[in-house]
């Protein structure tokens, strides 16, 4: 049965089951006259790429792909990252797979306790509203399924890399643009690609991006927070 959800501030209609239905429950809203996004899950294509995967997980991947492919048309974008909120501000950590972004975010929870929570552990949605970039939780949130139905202003983004010691420095220019392009959904349509590039330009003008070299110790969370939480003027 088709149901309606409020995800990333958008009205979403989908007919789902299993894992998606369970994780989307906190986003459920009463029936609406229309939807901003209608989920069209291409489950056969996902199943063909993932032989042996359960129907529930295939549908979970397919429904998430449908949502994030449609998000740029509504002024939003996916950023493969783990997003944590501390004291009402969101900090996003992105990296190639198996670099340790989820482990690093767990250190933030250990370090800051009740002040911190995970917004989305894999695929937060980003949207610019009234001149401010926000991170949203969504039902599609990686293997652990950690997400919250909240909207939090983004204070900073860090690209993680492993090192023996923890240190952090601003990241700018073509390097950061190309990395973030690799961590989002890249449209094949030239017009949609242009929209994505405009969003990335806005994001990079307003939100500081850092290169975080870190060891796998809890102290890395404090070092990163002290740099990323420093007050900075947005460059609109």
C-alpha positions in Angstrom: 0.0 0.0 0.0 1.3 3.4 -0.9 2.1 5.6 2.0 3.3 9.2 2.5 6.5 10.3 4.3 8.2 13.6 5.1 11.8 13.1 4.3 14.3 15.9 4.0 11.4 18.4 4.1 9.8 16.8 1.1 6.6 14.8 0.7 7.5 11.4 -0.5 5.1 8.6 -1.7 6.2 5.0 -1.8 4.9 1.5 -1.5 7.5 -0.3 0.5 8.1 -3.3 2.9 10.7 -4.9 5.0 13.7 -2.9 6.0 12.7 0.3 4.2 9.2 0.3 5.8 10.7 -0.2 9.3 13.3 2.5 9.0 10.9 4.9 7.3 8.3 4.6 10.1 9.4 7.7 12.0 9.0 9.7 8.8 5.4 8.6 8.1 2.7 11.3 7.7 -1.0 11.2 6.8 -2.1 10.9 3.2 -1.4 14.0 1.1 -3.0 15.3 -2.1 0.3 15.2 -3.9 4.0 14.2 -3.5 7.2 16.0 -4.3 8.9 12.6 -4.9 7.4 9.3 -5.9 9.7 6.4 -5.3 10.0 4.1 -8.3 12.2 1.2 -7.1 14.1 -0.6 -9.9 14.4 -3.8 -7.9 15.3 -6.1 -10.9 18.4 -4.0 -11.7 19.6 -4.0 -8.1 18.9 -7.7 -7.7 20.9 -8.5 -10.9 23.9 -6.6 -9.5 23.5 -8.3 -6.1 22.8 -12.0 -6.5 21.7 -13.7 -3.4 20.6 -10.5 -1.6 17.3 -10.7 0.2 14.2 -9.1 -1.3 14.0 -6.7 1.6 17.5 -5.4 1.2 17.2 -5.2 -2.6 14.1 -3.0 -2.2 15.9 -0.9 0.5 18.8 -0.1 -1.9 16.4 0.5 -4.9 14.1 2.8 -3.0 17.1 4.8 -1.7 18.5 5.1 -5.1 15.2 6.4 -6.4 15.0 9.0 -3.7 18.5 10.4 -4.1 18.2 10.5 -7.9 15.2 12.7 -7.6 16.5 14.9 -4.7 18.6 17.4 -6.9 15.4 18.5 -8.7 14.3 19.8 -5.3 17.4 21.7 -4.3 19.1 18.8 -2.4 21.9 16.4 -2.8 23.2 13.2 -1.3 26.6 13.2 0.4 28.0 9.8 1.2 29.1 10.6 4.8 28.5 10.0 8.4 26.7 13.0 10.0 26.7 13.7 13.7 25.1 16.6 15.6 26.7 18.2 18.6 25.1 21.2 20.4 22.7 21.7 17.5 25.2 21.8 14.7 26.0 19.1 12.1 29.5 17.8 11.3 29.8 15.5 8.3 32.6 13.0 7.7 33.2 11.6 4.3 35.8 9.1 3.0 36.4 6.2 0.7 34.9 3.0 2.0 36.5 1.3 5.0 38.5 4.4 6.0 36.7 4.5 9.3 34.1 7.3 9.2 31.6 5.4 11.3 34.2 4.6 13.8 35.3 8.2 14.0 31.7 9.4 14.5 31.3 6.8 17.3 34.2 8.5 19.0 32.2 11.8 18.9 29.3 10.0 20.7 31.8 8.6 23.3 33.5 12.0 23.7 30.4 14.3 23.9 27.8 11.9 25.4 24.3 13.3 25.5 25.4 16.4 23.5 25.8 14.3 20.4 23.7 12.0 18.2 24.0 10.4 14.8 21.8 12.1 12.1 22.6 9.6 9.4 25.5 7.1 9.3 25.9 6.8 5.5 23.6 8.9 3.3 22.4 12.2 4.8 20.5 14.5 2.5 21.7 18.1 2.2 19.4 21.0 1.3 19.9 24.8 1.2 17.0 26.6 2.7 16.7 30.3 3.3 20.4 30.6 2.7 21.4 27.9 5.1 22.7 24.4 4.4 21.0 21.7 6.5 21.7 18.0 7.0 18.7 15.7 7.2 18.3 12.2 8.4 16.7 9.8 6.0 15.6 6.1 6.3 18.5 5.1 4.0 21.5 5.1 6.4 23.9 2.2 5.8 24.4 -1.2 7.3 23.7 -0.1 10.9 20.6 1.8 10.0 21.4 4.7 12.3 19.4 7.8 11.5 17.1 10.5 13.1 14.2 12.4 11.5 15.8 15.8 12.2 17.1 18.8 10.3 20.4 20.4 11.6 22.4 23.3 10.1 25.8 22.1 8.7 28.8 23.6 10.5 31.5 21.7 8.6 32.6 18.8 6.4 35.7 16.7 6.9 37.4 14.4 4.4 39.0 11.6 6.5 42.3 10.0 5.9 44.3 7.6 8.1 47.5 8.8 9.8 49.6 7.9 12.9 48.7 11.3 14.5 45.6 13.4 14.3 45.8 16.8 12.6 43.3 18.9 10.6 43.7 21.6 7.9 41.3 23.5 5.6 40.7 21.9 2.2 39.9 24.1 -0.8 39.8 24.3 -4.6 39.5 21.7 -7.2 40.7 18.9 -4.9 37.6 19.2 -2.6 35.2 19.7 -5.5 36.4 16.5 -7.3 36.2 14.5 -4.1 32.7 15.6 -3.2 31.6 14.9 -6.8 32.7 11.3 -6.2 30.6 11.1 -3.0 27.2 12.1 -4.5 24.9 11.0 -7.2 26.1 12.4 -10.6 23.2 13.0 -13.0 23.7 12.0 -16.7 21.4 14.9 -17.8 23.5 18.0 -18.6 20.9 20.3 -17.0 20.7 18.3 -13.8 24.5 18.1 -13.7 24.6 21.9 -14.0 22.2 22.1 -11.0 24.4 19.8 -9.0 27.5 21.9 -9.8 25.7 25.0 -8.7 24.7 23.4 -5.4 28.3 22.2 -4.8 29.5 25.7 -5.5 27.1 27.1 -2.9 28.0 24.4 -0.4 31.7 25.1 -0.7 31.2 28.8 -0.4 29.2 28.5 2.8 30.4 25.4 4.6 34.1 24.9 5.6 35.7 21.7 4.4 38.6 20.1 6.2 41.1 17.4 5.6 41.2 15.3 8.7 44.2 13.0 9.2 43.4 10.9 12.2 44.4 7.8 14.1 41.8 5.5 15.5 41.7 7.0 19.0 38.9 8.9 20.8 41.1 12.0 21.2 40.7 12.5 17.4 37.1 13.5 18.0 38.0 16.4 20.3 40.8 17.6 18.0 38.4 17.6 15.0 35.6 19.3 17.0 37.8 22.1 18.3 38.8 23.0 14.7 35.4 22.5 13.0 33.3 24.2 15.7 35.2 27.5 15.7 32.9 30.4 14.7 33.3 31.4 11.1 31.4 33.9 8.9 29.5 32.2 6.0 30.6 33.5 2.6 27.2 33.9 0.9 
